[in-house]
């Protein structure tokens, strides 16, 4: 099942949720701040994106306050992923994943979501 990590105060998350519901795509919603994606889910997203920076919410308060802009280039991949698993506010959202189907989407771009999820559409 698709795991939809989101934050209620996130406009992109609200748009993505409405889009999923409007296309009758089944998903399980998870509060990203309380339960960040797992290490294996982040590793799958990393493989899809090619680098760790696209996994970070670079416009977020936590990113700015922690000085992550300067720290991130010096972190190993393992250290960067540990930051993400430890703080859901640092993860770019919405974050949609289904390990079994190889689906990994970070941020809401309707055309990317359509291409990746069209086999999920029902009704």
Biopython code that builds the backbone (N, CA, C, O; Angstrom):
import numpy as np
from Bio.PDB.StructureBuilder import StructureBuilder

atoms = [
    (1, "UNK", "N", (0.838, -1.184, 0.000)),
    (1, "UNK", "CA", (0.000, 0.000, 0.000)),
    (1, "UNK", "C", (0.879, 1.243, 0.000)),
    (1, "UNK", "O", (1.943, 1.266, 0.620)),
    (2, "UNK", "N", (0.428, 2.263, -0.695)),
    (2, "UNK", "CA", (1.139, 3.535, -0.729)),
    (2, "UNK", "C", (1.122, 4.169, 0.656)),
    (2, "UNK", "O", (0.086, 4.240, 1.316)),
    (3, "UNK", "N", (2.295, 4.627, 1.075)),
    (3, "UNK", "CA", (2.424, 5.328, 2.353)),
    (3, "UNK", "C", (2.639, 6.799, 2.018)),
    (3, "UNK", "O", (3.618, 7.166, 1.369)),
    (4, "UNK", "N", (1.703, 7.637, 2.473)),
    (4, "UNK", "CA", (1.678, 9.063, 2.170)),
    (4, "UNK", "C", (2.057, 9.823, 3.429)),
    (4, "UNK", "O", (1.239, 10.008, 4.331)),
    (5, "UNK", "N", (3.318, 10.263, 3.477)),
    (5, "UNK", "CA", (3.809, 11.040, 4.610)),
    (5, "UNK", "C", (3.478, 12.505, 4.338)),
    (5, "UNK", "O", (3.842, 13.057, 3.299)),
    (6, "UNK", "N", (2.782, 13.123, 5.290)),
    (6, "UNK", "CA", (2.329, 14.494, 5.075)),
    (6, "UNK", "C", (2.266, 15.256, 6.394)),
    (6, "UNK", "O", (2.336, 14.679, 7.479)),
    (7, "UNK", "N", (2.133, 16.564, 6.260)),
    (7, "UNK", "CA", (1.961, 17.463, 7.395)),
    (7, "UNK", "C", (0.706, 18.280, 7.123)),
    (7, "UNK", "O", (0.533, 18.815, 6.028)),
    (8, "UNK", "N", (-0.169, 18.377, 8.120)),
    (8, "UNK", "CA", (-1.455, 19.052, 7.910)),
    (8, "UNK", "C", (-1.307, 20.518, 7.512)),
    (8, "UNK", "O", (-2.172, 21.046, 6.814)),
    (9, "UNK", "N", (-0.244, 21.186, 7.931)),
    (9, "UNK", "CA", (-0.044, 22.591, 7.599)),
    (9, "UNK", "C", (0.644, 22.829, 6.265)),
    (9, "UNK", "O", (0.978, 23.968, 5.938)),
    (10, "UNK", "N", (0.856, 21.790, 5.502)),
    (10, "UNK", "CA", (1.592, 21.872, 4.236)),
    (10, "UNK", "C", (0.619, 21.948, 3.054)),
    (10, "UNK", "O", (-0.175, 21.034, 2.829)),
    (11, "UNK", "N", (0.695, 23.054, 2.303)),
    (11, "UNK", "CA", (-0.194, 23.236, 1.162)),
    (11, "UNK", "C", (0.024, 22.168, 0.095)),
    (11, "UNK", "O", (-0.938, 21.653, -0.474)),
    (12, "UNK", "N", (1.286, 21.832, -0.179)),
    (12, "UNK", "CA", (1.577, 20.788, -1.163)),
    (12, "UNK", "C", (1.005, 19.439, -0.758)),
    (12, "UNK", "O", (0.556, 18.663, -1.602)),
    (13, "UNK", "N", (1.025, 19.166, 0.548)),
    (13, "UNK", "CA", (0.456, 17.916, 1.055)),
    (13, "UNK", "C", (-1.056, 17.891, 0.852)),
    (13, "UNK", "O", (-1.624, 16.869, 0.468)),
    (14, "UNK", "N", (-1.700, 19.027, 1.114)),
    (14, "UNK", "CA", (-3.153, 19.107, 0.920)),
    (14, "UNK", "C", (-3.505, 18.906, -0.550)),
    (14, "UNK", "O", (-4.461, 18.200, -0.872)),
    (15, "UNK", "N", (-2.731, 19.529, -1.446)),
    (15, "UNK", "CA", (-2.977, 19.365, -2.886)),
    (15, "UNK", "C", (-2.786, 17.908, -3.298)),
    (15, "UNK", "O", (-3.588, 17.356, -4.051)),
    (16, "UNK", "N", (-1.719, 17.293, -2.800)),
    (16, "UNK", "CA", (-1.436, 15.895, -3.149)),
    (16, "UNK", "C", (-2.530, 14.975, -2.617)),
    (16, "UNK", "O", (-2.960, 14.058, -3.317)),
    (17, "UNK", "N", (-2.982, 15.209, -1.387)),
    (17, "UNK", "CA", (-4.056, 14.392, -0.801)),
    (17, "UNK", "C", (-5.326, 14.492, -1.647)),
    (17, "UNK", "O", (-5.948, 13.477, -1.961)),
    (18, "UNK", "N", (-5.710, 15.725, -2.015)),
    (18, "UNK", "CA", (-6.909, 15.913, -2.853)),
    (18, "UNK", "C", (-6.731, 15.216, -4.197)),
    (18, "UNK", "O", (-7.668, 14.611, -4.717)),
    (19, "UNK", "N", (-5.520, 15.301, -4.760)),
    (19, "UNK", "CA", (-5.253, 14.664, -6.045)),
    (19, "UNK", "C", (-5.384, 13.150, -5.929)),
    (19, "UNK", "O", (-6.015, 12.513, -6.773)),
    (20, "UNK", "N", (-4.788, 12.572, -4.887)),
    (20, "UNK", "CA", (-4.889, 11.120, -4.670)),
    (20, "UNK", "C", (-6.349, 10.701, -4.506)),
    (20, "UNK", "O", (-6.799, 9.734, -5.121)),
    (21, "UNK", "N", (-7.073, 11.428, -3.682)),
    (21, "UNK", "CA", (-8.479, 11.102, -3.447)),
    (21, "UNK", "C", (-9.308, 11.284, -4.712)),
    (21, "UNK", "O", (-10.183, 10.469, -5.006)),
    (22, "UNK", "N", (-9.035, 12.352, -5.463)),
    (22, "UNK", "CA", (-9.766, 12.616, -6.705)),
    (22, "UNK", "C", (-9.524, 11.561, -7.765)),
    (22, "UNK", "O", (-10.361, 11.357, -8.645)),
    (23, "UNK", "N", (-8.385, 10.889, -7.690)),
    (23, "UNK", "CA", (-8.064, 9.820, -8.637)),
    (23, "UNK", "C", (-8.297, 8.437, -8.046)),
    (23, "UNK", "O", (-7.890, 7.428, -8.622)),
    (24, "UNK", "N", (-8.956, 8.400, -6.890)),
    (24, "UNK", "CA", (-9.295, 7.135, -6.221)),
    (24, "UNK", "C", (-8.088, 6.234, -5.994)),
    (24, "UNK", "O", (-8.156, 5.019, -6.181)),
    (25, "UNK", "N", (-6.980, 6.853, -5.586)),
    (25, "UNK", "CA", (-5.770, 6.094, -5.279)),
    (25, "UNK", "C", (-5.772, 5.793, -3.783)),
    (25, "UNK", "O", (-5.837, 6.705, -2.958)),
    (26, "UNK", "N", (-5.700, 4.526, -3.446)),
    (26, "UNK", "CA", (-5.694, 4.119, -2.035)),
    (26, "UNK", "C", (-4.330, 4.406, -1.417)),
    (26, "UNK", "O", (-3.293, 4.147, -2.028)),
    (27, "UNK", "N", (-4.342, 4.943, -0.199)),
    (27, "UNK", "CA", (-3.093, 5.246, 0.486)),
    (27, "UNK", "C", (-3.333, 5.258, 1.989)),
    (27, "UNK", "O", (-4.459, 5.387, 2.470)),
    (28, "UNK", "N", (-2.226, 5.118, 2.708)),
    (28, "UNK", "CA", (-2.252, 5.250, 4.161)),
    (28, "UNK", "C", (-1.514, 6.534, 4.493)),
    (28, "UNK", "O", (-0.351, 6.694, 4.123)),
    (29, "UNK", "N", (-2.181, 7.455, 5.189)),
    (29, "UNK", "CA", (-1.545, 8.721, 5.536)),
    (29, "UNK", "C", (-0.827, 8.608, 6.872)),
    (29, "UNK", "O", (-1.343, 8.035, 7.833)),
    (30, "UNK", "N", (0.369, 9.166, 6.906)),
    (30, "UNK", "CA", (1.210, 9.126, 8.102)),
    (30, "UNK", "C", (1.678, 10.548, 8.391)),
    (30, "UNK", "O", (2.113, 11.261, 7.487)),
    (31, "UNK", "N", (1.587, 10.955, 9.646)),
    (31, "UNK", "CA", (2.043, 12.283, 10.059)),
    (31, "UNK", "C", (3.573, 12.301, 10.050)),
    (31, "UNK", "O", (4.211, 11.672, 10.894)),
    (32, "UNK", "N", (4.148, 13.014, 9.106)),
    (32, "UNK", "CA", (5.598, 12.987, 8.877)),
    (32, "UNK", "C", (6.394, 13.549, 10.050)),
    (32, "UNK", "O", (7.516, 13.112, 10.302)),
    (33, "UNK", "N", (5.830, 14.504, 10.763)),
    (33, "UNK", "CA", (6.558, 15.091, 11.895)),
    (33, "UNK", "C", (6.669, 14.098, 13.044)),
    (33, "UNK", "O", (7.692, 14.041, 13.725)),
    (34, "UNK", "N", (5.628, 13.327, 13.255)),
    (34, "UNK", "CA", (5.607, 12.369, 14.348)),
    (34, "UNK", "C", (6.268, 11.037, 13.985)),
    (34, "UNK", "O", (6.854, 10.368, 14.836)),
    (35, "UNK", "N", (6.165, 10.672, 12.724)),
    (35, "UNK", "CA", (6.723, 9.395, 12.264)),
    (35, "UNK", "C", (7.413, 9.598, 10.914)),
    (35, "UNK", "O", (6.804, 9.381, 9.866)),
    (36, "UNK", "N", (8.679, 10.014, 10.938)),
    (36, "UNK", "CA", (9.402, 10.219, 9.668)),
    (36, "UNK", "C", (9.532, 8.908, 8.883)),
    (36, "UNK", "O", (9.396, 7.825, 9.452)),
    (37, "UNK", "N", (9.793, 9.009, 7.591)),
    (37, "UNK", "CA", (10.032, 7.794, 6.803)),
    (37, "UNK", "C", (11.178, 6.977, 7.409)),
    (37, "UNK", "O", (12.076, 7.514, 8.057)),
    (38, "UNK", "N", (11.118, 5.690, 7.181)),
    (38, "UNK", "CA", (12.149, 4.791, 7.693)),
    (38, "UNK", "C", (13.424, 4.936, 6.870)),
    (38, "UNK", "O", (13.421, 5.515, 5.783)),
    (39, "UNK", "N", (14.489, 4.410, 7.400)),
    (39, "UNK", "CA", (15.766, 4.442, 6.686)),
    (39, "UNK", "C", (15.641, 3.741, 5.336)),
    (39, "UNK", "O", (16.135, 4.253, 4.332)),
    (40, "UNK", "N", (14.995, 2.589, 5.295)),
    (40, "UNK", "CA", (14.869, 1.868, 4.015)),
    (40, "UNK", "C", (14.016, 2.659, 3.016)),
    (40, "UNK", "O", (14.293, 2.628, 1.817)),
    (41, "UNK", "N", (12.985, 3.365, 3.491)),
    (41, "UNK", "CA", (12.170, 4.187, 2.593)),
    (41, "UNK", "C", (12.990, 5.362, 2.060)),
    (41, "UNK", "O", (12.900, 5.706, 0.882)),
    (42, "UNK", "N", (13.782, 5.970, 2.928)),
    (42, "UNK", "CA", (14.634, 7.074, 2.492)),
    (42, "UNK", "C", (15.704, 6.599, 1.509)),
    (42, "UNK", "O", (16.032, 7.303, 0.554)),
    (43, "UNK", "N", (16.242, 5.410, 1.746)),
    (43, "UNK", "CA", (17.232, 4.852, 0.821)),
    (43, "UNK", "C", (16.606, 4.605, -0.549)),
    (43, "UNK", "O", (17.257, 4.822, -1.571)),
    (44, "UNK", "N", (15.361, 4.156, -0.583)),
    (44, "UNK", "CA", (14.668, 3.953, -1.857)),
    (44, "UNK", "C", (14.470, 5.292, -2.568)),
    (44, "UNK", "O", (14.673, 5.392, -3.778)),
    (45, "UNK", "N", (14.074, 6.316, -1.818)),
    (45, "UNK", "CA", (13.890, 7.645, -2.403)),
    (45, "UNK", "C", (15.226, 8.210, -2.888)),
    (45, "UNK", "O", (15.287, 8.859, -3.933)),
    (46, "UNK", "N", (16.279, 7.965, -2.136)),
    (46, "UNK", "CA", (17.618, 8.410, -2.529)),
    (46, "UNK", "C", (18.014, 7.779, -3.858)),
    (46, "UNK", "O", (18.561, 8.451, -4.732)),
    (47, "UNK", "N", (17.740, 6.514, -4.003)),
    (47, "UNK", "CA", (18.060, 5.806, -5.254)),
    (47, "UNK", "C", (17.302, 6.438, -6.428)),
    (47, "UNK", "O", (17.844, 6.585, -7.523)),
    (48, "UNK", "N", (16.043, 6.808, -6.183)),
    (48, "UNK", "CA", (15.231, 7.415, -7.240)),
    (48, "UNK", "C", (15.688, 8.833, -7.575)),
    (48, "UNK", "O", (15.646, 9.240, -8.736)),
    (49, "UNK", "N", (16.121, 9.580, -6.572)),
    (49, "UNK", "CA", (16.514, 10.980, -6.771)),
    (49, "UNK", "C", (17.983, 11.145, -7.153)),
    (49, "UNK", "O", (18.339, 12.100, -7.843)),
    (50, "UNK", "N", (18.837, 10.224, -6.712)),
    (50, "UNK", "CA", (20.243, 10.285, -7.072)),
    (50, "UNK", "C", (21.142, 11.021, -6.100)),
    (50, "UNK", "O", (22.360, 10.852, -6.143)),
    (51, "UNK", "N", (20.568, 11.834, -5.220)),
    (51, "UNK", "CA", (21.346, 12.524, -4.199)),
    (51, "UNK", "C", (20.435, 12.837, -3.008)),
    (51, "UNK", "O", (19.210, 12.779, -3.119)),
    (52, "UNK", "N", (21.045, 13.168, -1.877)),
    (52, "UNK", "CA", (20.242, 13.382, -0.669)),
    (52, "UNK", "C", (19.564, 14.751, -0.625)),
    (52, "UNK", "O", (18.504, 14.883, -0.014)),
    (53, "UNK", "N", (20.137, 15.755, -1.243)),
    (53, "UNK", "CA", (19.567, 17.104, -1.108)),
    (53, "UNK", "C", (18.089, 17.179, -1.505)),
    (53, "UNK", "O", (17.330, 17.850, -0.806)),
    (54, "UNK", "N", (17.636, 16.531, -2.584)),
    (54, "UNK", "CA", (16.213, 16.607, -2.928)),
    (54, "UNK", "C", (15.283, 15.986, -1.873)),
    (54, "UNK", "O", (14.070, 16.190, -1.927)),
    (55, "UNK", "N", (15.832, 15.242, -0.931)),
    (55, "UNK", "CA", (15.020, 14.642, 0.126)),
    (55, "UNK", "C", (14.788, 15.612, 1.285)),
    (55, "UNK", "O", (13.957, 15.360, 2.158)),
    (56, "UNK", "N", (15.524, 16.712, 1.285)),
    (56, "UNK", "CA", (15.433, 17.678, 2.373)),
    (56, "UNK", "C", (14.443, 18.796, 2.062)),
    (56, "UNK", "O", (14.355, 19.274, 0.931)),
    (57, "UNK", "N", (13.700, 19.203, 3.095)),
    (57, "UNK", "CA", (12.789, 20.331, 3.021)),
    (57, "UNK", "C", (13.618, 21.596, 3.214)),
    (57, "UNK", "O", (13.690, 22.134, 4.319)),
    (58, "UNK", "N", (14.236, 22.066, 2.146)),
    (58, "UNK", "CA", (15.187, 23.174, 2.232)),
    (58, "UNK", "C", (14.526, 24.510, 2.557)),
    (58, "UNK", "O", (15.218, 25.465, 2.909)),
    (59, "UNK", "N", (13.219, 24.596, 2.449)),
    (59, "UNK", "CA", (12.524, 25.847, 2.788)),
    (59, "UNK", "C", (11.963, 25.814, 4.209)),
    (59, "UNK", "O", (11.330, 26.775, 4.645)),
    (60, "UNK", "N", (12.186, 24.733, 4.924)),
    (60, "UNK", "CA", (11.638, 24.585, 6.264)),
    (60, "UNK", "C", (12.430, 25.305, 7.338)),
    (60, "UNK", "O", (13.626, 25.557, 7.190)),
    (61, "UNK", "N", (11.738, 25.631, 8.424)),
    (61, "UNK", "CA", (12.349, 26.321, 9.564)),
    (61, "UNK", "C", (13.467, 25.481, 10.173)),
    (61, "UNK", "O", (14.541, 26.007, 10.464)),
    (62, "UNK", "N", (13.232, 24.191, 10.368)),
    (62, "UNK", "CA", (14.250, 23.334, 10.978)),
    (62, "UNK", "C", (15.531, 23.291, 10.142)),
    (62, "UNK", "O", (16.635, 23.291, 10.688)),
    (63, "UNK", "N", (15.379, 23.256, 8.825)),
    (63, "UNK", "CA", (16.526, 23.236, 7.913)),
    (63, "UNK", "C", (17.355, 24.501, 8.096)),
    (63, "UNK", "O", (18.580, 24.448, 8.209)),
    (64, "UNK", "N", (16.668, 25.635, 8.123)),
    (64, "UNK", "CA", (17.362, 26.921, 8.263)),
    (64, "UNK", "C", (17.974, 27.077, 9.654)),
    (64, "UNK", "O", (19.140, 27.452, 9.778)),
    (65, "UNK", "N", (17.197, 26.794, 10.703)),
    (65, "UNK", "CA", (17.676, 26.998, 12.069)),
    (65, "UNK", "C", (18.835, 26.077, 12.436)),
    (65, "UNK", "O", (19.681, 26.439, 13.253)),
    (66, "UNK", "N", (18.876, 24.913, 11.850)),
    (66, "UNK", "CA", (19.958, 23.977, 12.166)),
    (66, "UNK", "C", (21.213, 24.225, 11.320)),
    (66, "UNK", "O", (22.230, 23.555, 11.500)),
    (67, "UNK", "N", (21.136, 25.190, 10.400)),
    (67, "UNK", "CA", (22.288, 25.474, 9.542)),
    (67, "UNK", "C", (22.580, 24.343, 8.565)),
    (67, "UNK", "O", (23.721, 24.149, 8.145)),
    (68, "UNK", "N", (21.542, 23.602, 8.211)),
    (68, "UNK", "CA", (21.718, 22.427, 7.355)),
    (68, "UNK", "C", (22.295, 22.785, 5.990)),
    (68, "UNK", "O", (22.972, 21.963, 5.371)),
    (69, "UNK", "N", (22.038, 23.993, 5.516)),
    (69, "UNK", "CA", (22.580, 24.413, 4.213)),
    (69, "UNK", "C", (24.107, 24.278, 4.205)),
    (69, "UNK", "O", (24.699, 23.850, 3.214)),
    (70, "UNK", "N", (24.724, 24.647, 5.311)),
    (70, "UNK", "CA", (26.183, 24.558, 5.402)),
    (70, "UNK", "C", (26.654, 23.175, 5.827)),
    (70, "UNK", "O", (27.733, 22.736, 5.429)),
    (71, "UNK", "N", (25.853, 22.488, 6.629)),
    (71, "UNK", "CA", (26.243, 21.168, 7.136)),
    (71, "UNK", "C", (26.094, 20.069, 6.089)),
    (71, "UNK", "O", (26.944, 19.185, 5.988)),
    (72, "UNK", "N", (25.022, 20.124, 5.316)),
    (72, "UNK", "CA", (24.687, 19.026, 4.398)),
    (72, "UNK", "C", (25.821, 18.645, 3.450)),
    (72, "UNK", "O", (26.071, 17.454, 3.270)),
    (73, "UNK", "N", (26.520, 19.605, 2.836)),
    (73, "UNK", "CA", (27.601, 19.201, 1.919)),
    (73, "UNK", "C", (28.730, 18.417, 2.598)),
    (73, "UNK", "O", (29.465, 17.689, 1.931)),
    (74, "UNK", "N", (28.867, 18.563, 3.903)),
    (74, "UNK", "CA", (29.944, 17.876, 4.627)),
    (74, "UNK", "C", (29.500, 16.536, 5.222)),
    (74, "UNK", "O", (30.332, 15.764, 5.699)),
    (75, "UNK", "N", (28.208, 16.260, 5.196)),
    (75, "UNK", "CA", (27.707, 15.011, 5.773)),
    (75, "UNK", "C", (27.872, 13.846, 4.806)),
    (75, "UNK", "O", (27.777, 14.010, 3.590)),
    (76, "UNK", "N", (28.118, 12.677, 5.365)),
    (76, "UNK", "CA", (28.087, 11.466, 4.540)),
    (76, "UNK", "C", (26.619, 11.174, 4.229)),
    (76, "UNK", "O", (25.726, 11.739, 4.860)),
    (77, "UNK", "N", (26.375, 10.315, 3.281)),
    (77, "UNK", "CA", (25.004, 9.928, 2.966)),
    (77, "UNK", "C", (24.325, 9.324, 4.193)),
    (77, "UNK", "O", (23.169, 9.633, 4.479)),
    (78, "UNK", "N", (25.036, 8.470, 4.912)),
    (78, "UNK", "CA", (24.472, 7.839, 6.105)),
    (78, "UNK", "C", (24.108, 8.890, 7.159)),
    (78, "UNK", "O", (23.061, 8.791, 7.799)),
    (79, "UNK", "N", (24.963, 9.888, 7.337)),
    (79, "UNK", "CA", (24.683, 10.945, 8.318)),
    (79, "UNK", "C", (23.480, 11.782, 7.891)),
    (79, "UNK", "O", (22.649, 12.144, 8.724)),
    (80, "UNK", "N", (23.384, 12.088, 6.613)),
    (80, "UNK", "CA", (22.254, 12.872, 6.103)),
    (80, "UNK", "C", (20.946, 12.108, 6.279)),
    (80, "UNK", "O", (19.942, 12.686, 6.696)),
    (81, "UNK", "N", (20.951, 10.813, 5.964)),
    (81, "UNK", "CA", (19.746, 10.002, 6.136)),
    (81, "UNK", "C", (19.374, 9.886, 7.610)),
    (81, "UNK", "O", (18.191, 9.854, 7.947)),
    (82, "UNK", "N", (20.371, 9.821, 8.492)),
    (82, "UNK", "CA", (20.099, 9.778, 9.932)),
    (82, "UNK", "C", (19.414, 11.069, 10.386)),
    (82, "UNK", "O", (18.527, 11.031, 11.238)),
    (83, "UNK", "N", (19.814, 12.195, 9.830)),
    (83, "UNK", "CA", (19.145, 13.465, 10.148)),
    (83, "UNK", "C", (17.669, 13.410, 9.750)),
    (83, "UNK", "O", (16.801, 13.869, 10.492)),
    (84, "UNK", "N", (17.400, 12.849, 8.586)),
    (84, "UNK", "CA", (16.024, 12.763, 8.095)),
    (84, "UNK", "C", (15.170, 11.808, 8.919)),
    (84, "UNK", "O", (14.014, 12.111, 9.214)),
    (85, "UNK", "N", (15.728, 10.656, 9.295)),
    (85, "UNK", "CA", (14.947, 9.710, 10.098)),
    (85, "UNK", "C", (14.721, 10.240, 11.504)),
    (85, "UNK", "O", (13.775, 9.835, 12.179)),
    (86, "UNK", "N", (15.588, 11.145, 11.947)),
    (86, "UNK", "CA", (15.469, 11.695, 13.290)),
    (86, "UNK", "C", (14.595, 12.927, 13.398)),
    (86, "UNK", "O", (14.214, 13.321, 14.501)),
    (87, "UNK", "N", (14.267, 13.551, 12.255)),
    (87, "UNK", "CA", (13.482, 14.778, 12.292)),
    (87, "UNK", "C", (12.621, 14.864, 11.036)),
    (87, "UNK", "O", (13.105, 15.246, 9.971)),
    (88, "UNK", "N", (11.360, 14.513, 11.162)),
    (88, "UNK", "CA", (10.439, 14.533, 10.027)),
    (88, "UNK", "C", (10.252, 15.908, 9.411)),
    (88, "UNK", "O", (9.853, 16.018, 8.252)),
    (89, "UNK", "N", (10.540, 16.972, 10.180)),
    (89, "UNK", "CA", (10.428, 18.327, 9.632)),
    (89, "UNK", "C", (11.480, 18.586, 8.562)),
    (89, "UNK", "O", (11.309, 19.481, 7.735)),
    (90, "UNK", "N", (12.551, 17.824, 8.566)),
    (90, "UNK", "CA", (13.603, 18.009, 7.572)),
    (90, "UNK", "C", (13.287, 17.328, 6.241)),
    (90, "UNK", "O", (13.915, 17.632, 5.226)),
    (91, "UNK", "N", (12.327, 16.418, 6.237)),
    (91, "UNK", "CA", (12.011, 15.648, 5.032)),
    (91, "UNK", "C", (11.122, 16.453, 4.095)),
    (91, "UNK", "O", (10.113, 17.017, 4.519)),
    (92, "UNK", "N", (11.497, 16.505, 2.826)),
    (92, "UNK", "CA", (10.669, 17.164, 1.800)),
    (92, "UNK", "C", (9.336, 16.438, 1.738)),
    (92, "UNK", "O", (9.268, 15.209, 1.738)),
    (93, "UNK", "N", (8.298, 17.224, 1.685)),
    (93, "UNK", "CA", (6.963, 16.639, 1.670)),
    (93, "UNK", "C", (6.127, 17.243, 0.556)),
    (93, "UNK", "O", (6.414, 18.331, 0.057)),
    (94, "UNK", "N", (5.094, 16.517, 0.180)),
    (94, "UNK", "CA", (4.731, 15.182, 0.645)),
    (94, "UNK", "C", (5.740, 14.142, 0.175)),
    (94, "UNK", "O", (6.475, 14.339, -0.792)),
    (95, "UNK", "N", (5.742, 13.051, 0.886)),
    (95, "UNK", "CA", (6.663, 11.941, 0.630)),
    (95, "UNK", "C", (5.790, 10.713, 0.442)),
    (95, "UNK", "O", (5.121, 10.275, 1.378)),
    (96, "UNK", "N", (5.793, 10.155, -0.764)),
    (96, "UNK", "CA", (4.935, 9.013, -1.085)),
    (96, "UNK", "C", (5.798, 7.836, -1.483)),
    (96, "UNK", "O", (6.696, 7.963, -2.316)),
    (97, "UNK", "N", (5.523, 6.686, -0.884)),
    (97, "UNK", "CA", (6.397, 5.528, -1.131)),
    (97, "UNK", "C", (5.603, 4.231, -1.088)),
    (97, "UNK", "O", (4.653, 4.086, -0.319)),
    (98, "UNK", "N", (6.010, 3.312, -1.918)),
    (98, "UNK", "CA", (5.539, 1.929, -1.849)),
    (98, "UNK", "C", (6.720, 1.070, -2.277)),
    (98, "UNK", "O", (7.006, 0.916, -3.464)),
    (99, "UNK", "N", (7.392, 0.519, -1.285)),
    (99, "UNK", "CA", (8.613, -0.245, -1.558)),
    (99, "UNK", "C", (8.355, -1.435, -2.454)),
    (99, "UNK", "O", (9.161, -1.729, -3.337)),
    (100, "UNK", "N", (7.245, -2.126, -2.246)),
    (100, "UNK", "CA", (6.942, -3.325, -3.023)),
    (100, "UNK", "C", (6.773, -3.009, -4.507)),
    (100, "UNK", "O", (7.139, -3.812, -5.365)),
    (101, "UNK", "N", (6.218, -1.837, -4.802)),
    (101, "UNK", "CA", (5.975, -1.465, -6.200)),
    (101, "UNK", "C", (7.058, -0.556, -6.770)),
    (101, "UNK", "O", (7.011, -0.196, -7.946)),
    (102, "UNK", "N", (8.032, -0.186, -5.944)),
    (102, "UNK", "CA", (9.111, 0.675, -6.408)),
    (102, "UNK", "C", (8.684, 2.111, -6.659)),
    (102, "UNK", "O", (9.299, 2.806, -7.467)),
    (103, "UNK", "N", (7.642, 2.563, -5.979)),
    (103, "UNK", "CA", (7.161, 3.934, -6.140)),
    (103, "UNK", "C", (7.802, 4.805, -5.075)),
    (103, "UNK", "O", (7.768, 4.482, -3.888)),
    (104, "UNK", "N", (8.387, 5.912, -5.512)),
    (104, "UNK", "CA", (9.035, 6.840, -4.596)),
    (104, "UNK", "C", (8.894, 8.249, -5.153)),
    (104, "UNK", "O", (9.502, 8.588, -6.168)),
    (105, "UNK", "N", (8.084, 9.070, -4.481)),
    (105, "UNK", "CA", (7.851, 10.439, -4.928)),
    (105, "UNK", "C", (8.081, 11.399, -3.773)),
    (105, "UNK", "O", (7.616, 11.173, -2.656)),
    (106, "UNK", "N", (8.803, 12.470, -4.057)),
    (106, "UNK", "CA", (9.120, 13.468, -3.037)),
    (106, "UNK", "C", (8.692, 14.823, -3.581)),
    (106, "UNK", "O", (9.109, 15.218, -4.670)),
    (107, "UNK", "N", (7.857, 15.540, -2.822)),
    (107, "UNK", "CA", (7.296, 16.791, -3.313)),
    (107, "UNK", "C", (6.168, 16.473, -4.273)),
    (107, "UNK", "O", (6.136, 15.395, -4.866)),
    (108, "UNK", "N", (5.235, 17.413, -4.431)),
    (108, "UNK", "CA", (4.093, 17.147, -5.306)),
    (108, "UNK", "C", (4.242, 17.860, -6.634)),
    (108, "UNK", "O", (4.163, 19.085, -6.716)),
    (109, "UNK", "N", (4.459, 17.071, -7.667)),
    (109, "UNK", "CA", (4.446, 17.545, -9.045)),
    (109, "UNK", "C", (3.452, 16.640, -9.768)),
    (109, "UNK", "O", (3.720, 15.464, -10.013)),
    (110, "UNK", "N", (2.298, 17.217, -10.103)),
    (110, "UNK", "CA", (1.188, 16.421, -10.611)),
    (110, "UNK", "C", (1.574, 15.519, -11.779)),
    (110, "UNK", "O", (1.157, 14.361, -11.823)),
    (111, "UNK", "N", (2.352, 16.022, -12.715)),
    (111, "UNK", "CA", (2.710, 15.195, -13.876)),
    (111, "UNK", "C", (3.563, 13.991, -13.464)),
    (111, "UNK", "O", (3.387, 12.898, -14.001)),
    (112, "UNK", "N", (4.487, 14.185, -12.514)),
    (112, "UNK", "CA", (5.298, 13.059, -12.025)),
    (112, "UNK", "C", (4.426, 12.045, -11.296)),
    (112, "UNK", "O", (4.586, 10.837, -11.472)),
    (113, "UNK", "N", (3.511, 12.537, -10.484)),
    (113, "UNK", "CA", (2.637, 11.638, -9.731)),
    (113, "UNK", "C", (1.725, 10.869, -10.690)),
    (113, "UNK", "O", (1.495, 9.674, -10.503)),
    (114, "UNK", "N", (1.210, 11.546, -11.708)),
    (114, "UNK", "CA", (0.361, 10.869, -12.683)),
    (114, "UNK", "C", (1.126, 9.754, -13.371)),
    (114, "UNK", "O", (0.635, 8.630, -13.467)),
    (115, "UNK", "N", (2.323, 10.054, -13.849)),
    (115, "UNK", "CA", (3.135, 9.043, -14.536)),
    (115, "UNK", "C", (3.438, 7.853, -13.642)),
    (115, "UNK", "O", (3.386, 6.709, -14.093)),
    (116, "UNK", "N", (3.753, 8.108, -12.384)),
    (116, "UNK", "CA", (4.152, 7.031, -11.458)),
    (116, "UNK", "C", (2.954, 6.241, -10.944)),
    (116, "UNK", "O", (3.093, 5.070, -10.589)),
    (117, "UNK", "N", (1.779, 6.868, -10.901)),
    (117, "UNK", "CA", (0.639, 6.237, -10.221)),
    (117, "UNK", "C", (-0.530, 5.854, -11.105)),
    (117, "UNK", "O", (-1.539, 5.365, -10.596)),
    (118, "UNK", "N", (-0.433, 6.053, -12.392)),
    (118, "UNK", "CA", (-1.600, 5.795, -13.228)),
    (118, "UNK", "C", (-2.108, 4.350, -13.138)),
    (118, "UNK", "O", (-3.291, 4.099, -13.372)),
    (119, "UNK", "N", (-1.237, 3.409, -12.804)),
    (119, "UNK", "CA", (-1.712, 2.030, -12.639)),
    (119, "UNK", "C", (-2.492, 1.858, -11.334)),
    (119, "UNK", "O", (-3.151, 0.837, -11.136)),
    (120, "UNK", "N", (-2.421, 2.865, -10.432)),
    (120, "UNK", "CA", (-3.122, 2.811, -9.148)),
    (120, "UNK", "C", (-4.552, 3.318, -9.231)),
    (120, "UNK", "O", (-5.350, 3.085, -8.324)),
    (121, "UNK", "N", (-4.883, 4.020, -10.330)),
    (121, "UNK", "CA", (-6.203, 4.638, -10.435)),
    (121, "UNK", "C", (-7.282, 3.565, -10.439)),
    (121, "UNK", "O", (-7.150, 2.523, -11.081)),
    (122, "UNK", "N", (-8.347, 3.848, -9.707)),
    (122, "UNK", "CA", (-9.486, 2.918, -9.683)),
    (122, "UNK", "C", (-10.774, 3.717, -9.760)),
    (122, "UNK", "O", (-10.793, 4.930, -9.553)),
    (123, "UNK", "N", (-11.850, 3.003, -10.063)),
    (123, "UNK", "CA", (-13.187, 3.597, -10.073)),
    (123, "UNK", "C", (-13.264, 4.766, -10.952)),
    (123, "UNK", "O", (-14.323, 5.380, -11.071)),
]
sb = StructureBuilder()
sb.init_structure("model")
sb.init_model(0)
sb.init_chain("A")
sb.init_seg("    ")
for serial, (resi, resn, name, xyz) in enumerate(atoms, 1):
    if name == "N":
        sb.init_residue(resn, " ", resi, " ")
    sb.init_atom(name, np.array(xyz, "f"), 0.0, 1.0, " ", f" {name:<3s}", serial, name[0])
structure = sb.get_structure()
